[in-house]
Amino acid sequence: MIEVEVKARIDNFDEMESRLNNIGAVKSKTEFQEDIYFASPIVDFAKTDEALRIRTTDNDIFITYKGPKLNSEAKTRKEVEMNIESAEKAKDIFEEIGFKEARTVRKSRQYYTYENFEISLDDVEGLPPYMEIEIALEDNSDYDEAQGEIFKLFEKLGITDGFERTSYMELLENLNTE
């Protein structure tokens, strides 16, 4: 699967919820997520722009691999995900084969659906409010078109700046180096 995702900083959640309701977006769920990111013993994920994480939510636990970004304006990348039974066991396996825990990111996320978009309002511990809009594609043939549709939806919601290509993990890391 190819995930086409664009993230933007927003002023506040209440105003954005109102705008989403006004266009007919439907709130589908709210959940807490804890993401444990890992550093590879083989490649520098910061240089290759990849990510490996274990995500624990209110109902699920899964491993996600995200490949390098495929373009320069959005976070368009290959994503492979699978459910697992235990975050602790997966972490233990990763560490036994040389992966090191890099950072844990915790957030509360409100999901909305609108047409073929998945929209999330993200309250990330240590960061200001963000909104992500994404489209999942079966292949990468239409990701430029999908990216354009996402930017049009942001504009419809009154957001024309504050876009961010870096991950929440990178944003938190940058706070520690400033």
Residue, then its C-alpha position, 0 to 999 in steps of 0.5 A: m500500500i502507498e500512503v499519501e499523507v499531508k500534515a499541518r499545524i492547526d490553531n485549535f481542535d474545536e475550530m477544526e472540528s467545527r469546520l470538519n462538521n460543516i463540510g460533512a466529515v464524519k467522526s469515526k473514532t477517538e483513540f490513544q496511540e503509543d508508538i515505539y520507534f526503533a533505530s536499525p543496526i544496519v541502516d540509518f533510518a534518519k538518512t534513508d527516511e524509513a521508519l519501524r515502529i510498534r503501535t499500541t492503540d486502545n484495541d490493537i497492537f501492530i508493527t509498521y514499516k514505512g519506506p522512504k518518501l516518494n516525493s518532495e511535498a507530502k509524506t508519500r511512502k510505502e507502508v506495511e503493517m501487521n497485527i501482533e499479540s504483544a508489544e513487549k515481545a516484539k520489542d524484545i525480538f527487535e532488541e535481541i537482533g540489534f534494533k534500539e528503541a529510538r523514541t516513544v511518541r504518545k498521542s490522542r487522535q480523533y479520526y474523521t472520514y470524508e469522501n475517500f480521505e482519512i482525517s485525524l486531529d492529533d494531540v501529540e504529547g509535547l507538540p502543538p495541535y496537528m491535523e493529518i489528511e491521508i489517502a491510501l492507494e493500492d499502487n503508487s501510480d496516482y500519488d501526485e493526483a491524490q496529493g493534490e486532492i489532499f491540498k484542495l481539502f486543506e484549502k477547503l478547511g481554511i488551511t493554506d500554510g503550516f504544512e509539515r513533512t517531518s514525522y512527530m518523532e522528528l518534530l519531538e527530536n528537533l525540540n530537544t536539539e533547539 
